[in-house]
Amino acid sequence: MTPPGTPSPARPALVPVLIYLAMLVAVISSLGAPLIPAIAAANDVSLTSAQWSLTVTLVVGAVATPVIGRLGDGRHRRRVVLVVLTVVLAGSVLAALPLGLGWLIGGRGLQGLGLGLTPLAIATARTALTGERSRSTAAALSVTVAAGVGLGYPLTGAIAELGGVHAAFWFGAAASAVAVVAAALVYPPSADVPPRRLDVAGAVLLGTGLAAGLLGLGEAETWGWTSPAVLGLGAFAVLALVGWAVWQLRASAPLVDLRLAGSRGAATAHGAALLVGLANYLLLASVPRLAQTPESTGYGFDTSIVVAGLVLLPFSVASFAAGRLARQLERVVGKRLVLPAGAVVLGIGELLFGFARSDLWQLFLAMAVAGLGVGTVFAALPGLIVAAVPAGETGSAMSLNQVLRYIGFAVGSALSATVLEAQTPAGAAFPGTGGYSAIGLIGVGSCLALAVLTAVLPGRTPATRPVQAPAG
């Protein structure tokens, strides 16, 4: 039996395959945003309904990340990776077939399972590789996620422009098929460690609570904010999520260990992940839609899907650059001010989007500024978590932070659709320009809350409480 923690013999092609998997996850997740207007047109549905092709992937990703992390945390990691990739392939094919919006959303939900693969790839880099190669590969995987989104938006947009919206999903299917074959040939077996129990009840409560809440939020403007359906979904979501939180605190092997959010520093990091995720996806879900809005509305730019994807490229480039600049910023302003500084920069990007978008170049500028802010915050969060929890609990704390980040993404996506629906006059096909200003203001409010939250950080004193068994 291989002792726990012993690195498996790494095959020469492992690093390229791991990076390809991270790139695939980024591209698959990016298939939704620029294609929303095209999906609405192809299926003859409203833009609000088409928005679910993006939101559902993020919701599934929020629940799947800790579940896949737990399933792949032991001897079955290789098998879990192959099964998840196969499901992503099936979802890509389902989304590519012209079967209607419901089947497309179902396929996008299956694709959302792939969002849980990046943590497994990073874990594999740490266990199958050694020394500097392990550290550099883990860092490259984190960077690849941002770079992959930047590549995925214009690339899938170009494919959709040439072959239609379903061609973009066939591209996702082909890329997923390559990943299945590559992983089957190269992915190493894991250390032979005892299996860990999966918190099925926690996964069900989290998934149903998020789905109910986001469905109510997404359809509130259509059904009515005080309609029985919306109020019922809201109440059910609150009960499910409260029940989930109580269960996580009491379970012996929780899906995500909420006890790790007990310290002030950890709670700050997790709250920051939720807020920056929300502000982030308010923009990522809205900007491509605004760019493709006809000029006849008086504010749109009537761009192609390709150009709408290119508008998001500065965001990814700036996010990548901010990850490297954050360390220099820390030396200039000090550790305590890096997160508030990132929040302020992101808020400026939200403000530019809300009130300075008369020319297309201004959208490029707003996204570049926002990318700098998001990248700075995301680069600083791991250090805050490491300082707030004992070393043996870092992995579990990172898992909780990732879940909250995905929840913020999903809420931002659903909320952007609701705000724009509320600003769409009866019988009109497009919202008024005030809808995008409102999104900018909501984003600014989120960034102000983020700045205040992170400005009152406790001192970065390492936690000294007893080490608990890692979970999630």
Secondary structure, 3 states (H helix, E strand, C coil): CCCCCCCCCCCCCHHHHHHHHHHHHHHHHHCCHHHHHHHHHHHCCCHHHHCHHHHHHHHHHHHHHHHHHHHCCCCCHHHHHHHHHHHHHHHHHHHHCCCCHHHHHHHHHHHHHHHHHHHHHHHHHHHHCCHHHHHHHHHHHHHHHHHHHHHHHHHHHHHHHHHCHHHHHHHHHHHHHHHHHHHHHHCCCCCCCCCCCCCHHHHHHHHHHHHHHHHHHHHHHHHCCCCHHHHHHHHHHHHHHHHHHHHHHHCCCCCCCHHHHCCHHHHHHHHHHHHHHHHHHHHHHHHHHHHHCCHHHCCCCCCCHHHHHHHCHHHHHHHHHHHHHHHHHHHHHCHHHHHHHHHHHHHHHHHHHHHCCCCHHHHHHHHHHHHHHHHHHHHHHHHHHHHHCCHHHHHHHHHHHHHHHHHHHHHHHHHHHHHHHHCCCCCCCCCCHHHHHHHHHHHHHHHHHHHHHHHCCCCCCCCCCCCCCCCC
